[in-house]
Amino acid sequence: MSRYVKQLACRFHPEAILIEDYRAGDMICPECGLVAGDRMIDVSSEWRTFSNDSDTKDMSRVGAAQNPLFSTDNFHTFTTLGTGAGALDESGKQKYTNRSNQMSSEDKALKTGFDTIRQMAGRISLSTRIIDRACLVFKQCYENKCVRGYSQDAIAAACIYIGCRHEGAQRTIKEICAIATNASKVEIGRCFKKIIRKLVDNNQPESMDTKNLIPRFCSQLQLNEEILIKKTAIHIAQQAKEFCDIQSRAPESIASASIYMACAAADDRQPLKDIATATGAAENTIRQVYKKLLPKAAELFPKDFIFKCPLTNLPK
């Protein structure tokens, strides 16, 4: 239609821009009123014209886009159980009971898993992008049948954990365990490892990195020099991997110890208890990692860092 409209013009005023009458489907010249084209097809959105839908925000009558997460297309209508007199027979039972047959067993299982993922993700306010990625991983697990024997909560939690790492919004395993009420940390960890082994190479999530955790941890603390401490803690954590023997430590523990050291050097000291609460790491673990960082403190800080607390006065 767009090509036809470009060629269409008034024979008396070829340069005039035609006006389209959407109701009649006519193309009219604004200069002389000549109908240059009629019965034009309207390719814009189709809207409802029902009187009882006048207050609705979305007036589009077309359905939603096809959902690639389900095995079958979603261009069909689902009927619900009726509540009026016409939906019941003489004995008061439903006349139409074929609603359960309108969705395949595979789609039912997928829908249940997707609902579980959305419910868990809502507890820590994860973005739609992460939820969609987690649902995609769940579908791949269901199709490959690689997580049989695990509970629904463990599978959903593992998919959310992978989804967060895929989208660069990493969460610690403890944070994921907190939203999975019916699954243990061991079960989620085993499920996660089994899913990772089955995923193709291009779908492998990136490894956990402290630089993705530190900004979020710092935002949960009431820091006076948040930007400075955030930048310094990231540098300390990256340097510590090279100069300190902390390879066996969890990323959240390294991030916690780096934040603790950066706060002390910037003279914005935070209680170890508050840092442990924000990061989810144990106080004793943070203290052990910090003690490994302390002997190499001079090599861990950025060269342009201005110490408000001398290295010799850092907490022992």
Disulfide bonds with the S-S distance in Angstrom:
none
